[in-house]
Amino acid sequence: MQIHVIQQGDSLYSIANTYGTTTDALASANELDAPGQLVVGQTLVVPTGEFYYVQPGDSLYSIAQRFGINYQELARINNISVDQPLSIGERLSIPQQPKPTIESNAYVEPIGNTVSETLENSARKNAPYLTYLAPFSYQINRDGTLIAPPLDNFKAIAENNNTALMLVVTNLEEGEFSAELGSLVVTDEAVQNTLLDNVIATATSVGYSDVHFDFEFLPPENVEDYNRFLRKAKQRLTNAGLLMSTALAPKTSATQEGAWYEAHDYAAHGEIADFVVLMTYEWGYSGGPARAVSPINPVRDVVEYALTEMPANKIMLGQNLYGYDWTLPYVEGGEFAKALSPQQTITLAREQNVSIDYDYDSQAPFFFYTDDEGNRHEVWFEDARSIQAKFDLIKELNLRGISYWKLGLAFPQNWLLLVDNFTIRKRD
């Protein structure tokens, strides 16, 4: 696969000719809704097989590094000098390299009491790329019994694609994470016993492989209570033949302050759980100022801290499948940003007749526009370049895999690049 960034004057026909493919192949791979109206700065993923076409800014060394080979070997294979300048558009042969094997997870969140057709179709379409499918979420009553999310055809979809189901348990109550409920669960032995009885019975009857605890905004004084609960849960779940995982807020130190962070003990979770999901997104969030949702440097900082507390093979990198459209200027407590899929943002940029820029520090695309009422907007989202940066980080640090929040948001380039970069492990 190759990533092509649309330049002024590009057309689908000219791009297809450059890479030796067809317009139909490009339109299909990228699910283009308007193939004749490309946006400057938009990215396309191009199926190029064993070849790479030199892009602006490339060097022999950078290309070799991307594909995990020695630059001198790359020069030899292509019969060129290591000192020879590369020409834009020059075709290089790339020897096939073994792909790392990782695990992948995606949360899927039904809204209300039904699973929408869009959500079910998204689960069906993307389950082949997943190790785990995680319906979000089972909520806890204060007596330890469970409130199940609607599952509809998720079990059949998972079975048909050899994808494991992940049973997600949260301390959500009335639509928000409840510190009070979470504290009750991790301190009350009777509630815990009832909860774990129900979790194991549900996992056994439905066919879940992993039980995933996503307890957020726990009071800081409950950090050791949470750790003890997880040890107890792990013993019971292991005896039942189940894996156990947890979701962790994105910390960069053991002493990081804040309601989201303090009860999440990276060292303890790394010791107890089979694996963890780092929630490495929401730096740019709907209620905050405009910025990249998962900028690469803060993401790296979280992962590098996590690696001081647990092995790489326990870490799944969290990744958003969405962006946000903020109305400017930002006012604290004011209007919330609107969530958009990567595909929707391309449509928006085209309709507003604006080009897309790319922030190389954040490794994220963005653009500005003015709506019909004269309001200025700032949009940050994900594209092929930004997701490739995350895949490169996973490979560099030998992480266990990636976990997506959440299905139902169209981003076809992600899935193409995922299987181009990795072999996805399927659980037995």
N, C-alpha and C positions, 0 to 999 in steps of 0.2 A: 504494500500500500504506500501511496505517496500523498502528502498534503499539499494542495495547491491553493494559494491565496489569490483571489480575483483581483486583477489589475484593470485600470481603465483601458477599455478597448477589447477586453477578453470576451469571447463568446463560448458557448458550450462546444460549438463546432471547432473553433480554433484550439481549445484546450484538448479536445479529443484527438485532433491531428497531432498536437505536440507530444502526447503520451502514447500514441498508437492504439487508441481505444475508440469506442463509439459514443455518440451522444446519448443513445439509449442506455448504455452501461453506466455512464456518469449520472444521468437523471435517476436511474433506478437505485444505484448504490446510495445516493445522497437524498433520495426521496424528495426531489425538487418539485414544488408545487407550481413554479413558474420558470421552467428551464430557459425561456427566452429573456428573462429579466434578472440577471445576476446582479448582486450588490458588490460594489468595490469594497474589499476587505473581508468578504465572505470566504470561508474555506470550503473546499471540496476534497473528499477523499477519493483518490484515483487508484483503481486496481491496476498495478503495474507489474505484477509477477516478480521476476528476479532482477528487475532493473530499477535504477534510481536516476531521476532527471535533476541535474544540478539547479539549485535555486539561488537567488541573490543572497549573499552572505555566507554561502557554503564554502568549506575548504575540504581538502582530502581528509584532513584529520577529523573534522567535525562529522563528516559523513561516516567515516570508519567507526568513530565513537558511537554514533547512533545505532549502528548495526552490530556493534560488539565485535569488531574485527580490527586487526592491525592495519594502520594506514599504508605501511609499506607493502603488505600483502594485497591490499585493495589496488594499489598502483600496479603491482605485478600482474594481477588478474586482468586489468584493463590495458596493459601494455603502455603505460604512461610513466613519465618521470615523477618522482615525489615532489619535485620542485616546479613542475609544470602548472601554470595557472589554469584553473577550470573555467570553462565557458558556460554561461547561463543556458540551460536547456540541454547540455551535453548528457548523453546517456552512459551510465556506468553499470556494469554487471555487478551484482551483489551475490556472493555465494550464500546459499541457504545455511542458516545457523539454527541449532536446536533452540526451541522456545522454552522459557521457564514455565513450569507448571504452578499455577496458583489456584486459590479458591475465590469464588465470587458470590456475593449475596446481594439481594435487592429486597428492600422493604416494599410492601404493597399495602396501601391504606384505603380501605373502603370508607366512604363518607356516608353516615346514616346507617340504615339497616339493610342496605342492598349493595351489591357489587355492580358498578356501572359496566356497560358494554365496552366502553373505552378502556377501563381498567382490566377487565378480563382479557380483552384482545392484546393489551400490552403484556400481560403475564404470559399469555400463550406464545406471543411472538418472541419474547426475550428469555423464556425459560431454558432454551437450548444453551444459552451462554452462562447459566447460573449453576453454582454448586448448591446454593440454598435459595429458597423463596420464603420470605418472612411476612406473613399476614400481620398487620399492625392494628390493634394489639389486643391481647387478653388483659382486661382490667380486673382489679381486685376489689371485691366487697370487703367491708370492715370485719366480717367474720371469717375471711380467708377463702370464701368461695369465688369462682371466676365468672366473669361476663365475657362470653366469646364474641369475637368479631364475626361478621358474615363471611363464610368461606366459599359458598357457591361451588364453582368448579376448580378451585385452586388445587385441591388434592389430586384430581384427575390430571390436571395440567402438569403438576409436578411429577406424577408417576409416569406420564407419557414421555417425559423428557429426562428421566433418570435424575431428577432434581430433588434434593432433600427438602423437607419442610422444617422451618425454624419457628418454634413456639415463642413468641415475644410476650413477655409479662412486664407491664408497666404500673407505675403508681399514678396513672391518670385518674382523675375524678372530676366529673362535670366539665370535661374538656380541657383541664389544666393539670400539670404535674402537681401533686399535693404533698407538701412536706409533712403534713400531719398524718396522712395515710401511710406514707413511706416509713415514717418513724414508728408507727404502730406495727407495721409488718416486721421490721427488723428488730423489734424489742419484745414482742409478745409471742411466747413459745406456742401457745394454743393456736393463734392465728397462723403462725408459720407451719405448724403441723397440718392444719386443715388445707392451707394453700398448697403445700408440697404434695399432699394426698391427691388434691384435685389436678395439679399440674401433671403428675405422673399418670393418673387415670386418663386425662385428656390426651396426653402425648401417645399413650398406648393405643387408645381407641381410634384416634384420627390418623396416626402414623407419623408423628414428628420424630426427627432425629436429634435435634438440638433444642435446648431450652435457653432462652436468651433474656437476661434481666436488664431492663432499661429503667433504672430508678434514678430520677433526676430531681434536683433541688432538695435533697435530703438535708436536714439540719447538720451542721458541722460536728456537733457533739455525738452524732450517730455513726461516725466513720468506723469505729471498731465494732459497733453493733452490726453494721452492714457486712463487714468482713466475716464476722462469726456466722451470720446468716448464710453467706455464700459458701463457707466451709461446710455447714450443715447441709445445704442444698446440694453441693457437689457430691457429697458422700451418698446421699439418697439417689441422686440422678445417675451416678455411675453404677450403683447397684441395680438400677432399672435398665441399664444398657443405653443411657442417653448421654450425649455431650452437654456441656454447659458453657455458655459464653455470656459476656457482659458488654454493655455500651459504656464508653468513658468520655467524659467531657474533655475538650482539648487543652490539657495542661502543659506547661513548660517547666514546672518545678513542683516538688513535693509540698512546698509551702504556699502555693498560689492561693490567694484569697478570693472569695466570691461565693455566692450561694450555689452556683452551678458546679463548683470545682471541689470544695473542701472535703466532702464525704466520699470522693472517689480516690481511693488509695491505689495508685498504679502498681506499686510493688506487690501488694496483696492480691490484686486481681490477676496480675501476671503469674503469681504462684498458684492461685486456686483454679482459675478458669482454664478451659481447653484453648480458648482464644478470646480476643477482645476486638471490638470495633471502636476505633478512635473517631469521634464525631468531628472530623476536621473540615468543617464548613460553618457558615453563618458568621464569618467576620463581617461581611456585608449582609445585613438581615433586614427584614421587612420594616421593623420599627426604628432602625438606625440610619445613619448617614450613608450615602451612596459610596460603595467601594466593591472590589471583587469579593465574591462569596467565599471562595477558597484560594486566596493568594498563595503562591507556591512557597515563599519564604516562611511565613507563619506556619504553614502546614509542615514544612520540613522541621521547624523548631520543635513542634509537638512530637513528631516521630522520633527525632533524635533524643529528646528527653525520655520518651517511652522506652527506647532501646537501652537506656541506663537502668531500667527497672525490670525489663522482661526480654526474653529472646525474640528475635525478628519473626520466627515461625509461629508466634502467637498473635501477631499484629495484622489486623485488616484495616486498610486505609479507608476512611469514610470519604465519599464523593457525592456532591450534589448533581442532580440531573436537571437543574433549573437555574434561572437567573431572576433578576428583579428590575422593575421599571420604577424609579423614584421620581416623584414630582419635586422640583426645586423651587425655592431653597428648602433645605431640610429644617424642620421645626420639631424639636423634641416633644413627643406626645402628640404630634400632628398626624397627618395622613400616612397610612401604611403603604409601603411599596407593593406593587402588583407582581405576583410570581408569573413567570413565563417560561415555556420550554425553549430550548435552543432553536427549534424550528420556528416557533412563534416570533422570536426576536428577529430572525432573518426577514420574515414577512413584514414585521413592523418597520424595520429599516428601509425595506423596499418601498412600502407605502408612504413613508415619510421622506423618501428621496434623499437619504443621508448615507454616507459611507461609514464603514466600521473600522475603528482603530484598534490597536493592540498594545497593551501595556506589558512590556517585557520584564519589568520588575515583578509584577504580580503574575505574569503569564496568564493573562485573561483579556478577552475582547470587550470592547465597550463602545458606546456612541451616545450622542446627544441629539435631541430633536425638540421642536416646539409644536405643541398640539394646536388644534383649531381654536381653542380659547386663549391662546397666547401664553400658556404655561410651558416653562422649560422643563425637560425631562433628561434624566441620566440613566442609562441602561448598562448593566454588567451581566454577562452570561458566560456560557461555556461553548467552546468550539473544538475542532480537531486538534489545534495546537495546544490548548490548555489541558485537554485530557491526555494528550501524549506526554506532556510534562509530568503528569501524575504517574503515568505508566513507567516513565523513565526513573522516577523516584522509587517506585516499587521494585524495579529491577536492580537499581543501584544498591538499595539497602536490604534486598532479599526478603521482603515482607511476605507474609502468608497470602495476602490477596487484597481484594477491594470490596467495599460494601456501599451500595448505592441507596441514597434517599432521593427520590423514590420512583417507582414505576408509574406509568400513566402520562409521562412527559416525553414527547418525541425528541430523540437525539440519536438518529441512525448512525452517525459517524462514530459515536462511542463504541457501539457493538462491533462495527467493522474493525476498528483499531484494536479492540480488546482481544479478538481472536487472531489478529495479525501479530500481536505482541506476545500472546501467552497461549498455552494449552490450559483449558479449564478442567480442574479435577472434578469428577463426579463421584459422589459417595456411594458405596455399595449398599 
